[in-house]
Amino acid sequence: NSREYDIEVPPSIVLHRKFDEPRIAYPERLYETEPIVSWIESNSIPTFGELTYDNAQDYLSRQLPFVLLFVDMKDPAAVKSLVEPLKAVAKEFSSGASFIYLDNEKFGSHQARLGLSGKTPALAIDDFTKNLHFPMNKEINADNLREFLTDLKEGKLEPFLKSEPIPEKNDGPVKVVVGKQFNEIVFDKTKDVLIEFYAPWCGHCKNLAPIWDKLGETMKHVEGVVIAKMDATANDPP
């Protein structure tokens, strides 16, 4: 009954959880379904929770950027002392991001694509809905995290772009494209560009390489046409 849940005006909805506040009540009147469903979904994950293989889909389904904190799970006390002070900040920004800490031993391979070094602790924003990554290069504490998230919200952060160095010479029949020069070459409005995205280890890509080079030789004298290639394992398109 309503007294058991300290609810003065029934009917209401009470959500029981095994994290954060164990019991929370829906703060509004029960008029519409959509805001109720949204409230339940947003409160069904921790303010700053651990990512596992089992709950990954729960976070992905929110379609919100990830704030990823890579930690060494061999030291639970250190993890707790790092995460707890950040929860207040996570609560402030919870409507715009999912806050997650994850075991670097299991998920550390993702650090490189986010512009991180591989060490712990490390934090980055992964806006997977737009393929944008923002590494945090300051000490991880509540004040710095709040400033970092505020700068992101205000559009002050530059996303990390994985890129090989721009080639010193690039006048061959097949243009080499890197992340830093992608827009300049591929989106050149004066050219028609045909680009291959390849992986050095890919057998199909290796088979295609001589054919692609031959195509470049054939088309090199055609005005306004560019045959290009980019190593997709070493470069991100913007």
ChimeraX attribute file (.defattr): number of C-alpha atoms within 10 A of each C-alpha:
attribute: neighborCount
match mode: 1-to-1
recipient: residues
	/A:1	8
	/A:2	11
	/A:3	9
	/A:4	6
	/A:5	13
	/A:6	10
	/A:7	14
	/A:8	9
	/A:9	9
	/A:10	12
	/A:11	10
	/A:12	15
	/A:13	17
	/A:14	13
	/A:15	14
	/A:16	13
	/A:17	14
	/A:18	10
	/A:19	13
	/A:20	14
	/A:21	11
	/A:22	9
	/A:23	12
	/A:24	14
	/A:25	13
	/A:26	13
	/A:27	11
	/A:28	11
	/A:29	12
	/A:30	13
	/A:31	8
	/A:32	9
	/A:33	9
	/A:34	8
	/A:35	12
	/A:36	17
	/A:37	11
	/A:38	11
	/A:39	14
	/A:40	14
	/A:41	13
	/A:42	15
	/A:43	16
	/A:44	15
	/A:45	19
	/A:46	20
	/A:47	23
	/A:48	24
	/A:49	17
	/A:50	16
	/A:51	19
	/A:52	14
	/A:53	7
	/A:54	7
	/A:55	12
	/A:56	11
	/A:57	11
	/A:58	13
	/A:59	17
	/A:60	14
	/A:61	9
	/A:62	14
	/A:63	14
	/A:64	18
	/A:65	21
	/A:66	22
	/A:67	22
	/A:68	22
	/A:69	24
	/A:70	26
	/A:71	24
	/A:72	18
	/A:73	16
	/A:74	11
	/A:75	9
	/A:76	11
	/A:77	9
	/A:78	12
	/A:79	18
	/A:80	11
	/A:81	10
	/A:82	17
	/A:83	20
	/A:84	12
	/A:85	13
	/A:86	20
	/A:87	19
	/A:88	15
	/A:89	21
	/A:90	24
	/A:91	15
	/A:92	11
	/A:93	17
	/A:94	18
	/A:95	10
	/A:96	15
	/A:97	20
	/A:98	26
	/A:99	27
	/A:100	21
	/A:101	23
	/A:102	19
	/A:103	17
	/A:104	21
	/A:105	14
	/A:106	13
	/A:107	13
	/A:108	19
	/A:109	11
	/A:110	13
	/A:111	19
	/A:112	11
	/A:113	19
	/A:114	23
	/A:115	19
	/A:116	20
	/A:117	12
	/A:118	16
	/A:119	12
	/A:120	15
	/A:121	15
	/A:122	22
	/A:123	25
	/A:124	21
	/A:125	23
	/A:126	22
	/A:127	17
	/A:128	13
	/A:129	11
	/A:130	9
	/A:131	13
	/A:132	18
	/A:133	22
	/A:134	21
	/A:135	23
	/A:136	19
	/A:137	13
	/A:138	11
	/A:139	12
	/A:140	16
	/A:141	13
	/A:142	18
	/A:143	12
	/A:144	16
	/A:145	19
	/A:146	17
	/A:147	12
	/A:148	20
	/A:149	21
	/A:150	14
	/A:151	13
	/A:152	15
	/A:153	12
	/A:154	8
	/A:155	9
	/A:156	11
	/A:157	16
	/A:158	12
	/A:159	18
	/A:160	17
	/A:161	19
	/A:162	21
	/A:163	19
	/A:164	16
	/A:165	12
	/A:166	13
	/A:167	12
	/A:168	6
	/A:169	8
	/A:170	11
	/A:171	9
	/A:172	13
	/A:173	19
	/A:174	22
	/A:175	20
	/A:176	21
	/A:177	28
	/A:178	23
	/A:179	21
	/A:180	18
	/A:181	18
	/A:182	18
	/A:183	13
	/A:184	11
	/A:185	20
	/A:186	18
	/A:187	12
	/A:188	13
	/A:189	10
	/A:190	10
	/A:191	13
	/A:192	15
	/A:193	17
	/A:194	14
	/A:195	18
	/A:196	19
	/A:197	13
	/A:198	19
	/A:199	15
	/A:200	12
	/A:201	9
	/A:202	10
	/A:203	11
	/A:204	11
	/A:205	15
	/A:206	14
	/A:207	10
	/A:208	14
	/A:209	15
	/A:210	11
	/A:211	11
	/A:212	20
	/A:213	17
	/A:214	14
	/A:215	14
	/A:216	20
	/A:217	14
	/A:218	12
	/A:219	16
	/A:220	16
	/A:221	11
	/A:222	8
	/A:223	10
	/A:224	13
	/A:225	15
	/A:226	22
	/A:227	23
	/A:228	21
	/A:229	19
	/A:230	21
	/A:231	18
	/A:232	18
	/A:233	14
	/A:234	15
	/A:235	20
	/A:236	20
	/A:237	17
	/A:238	15
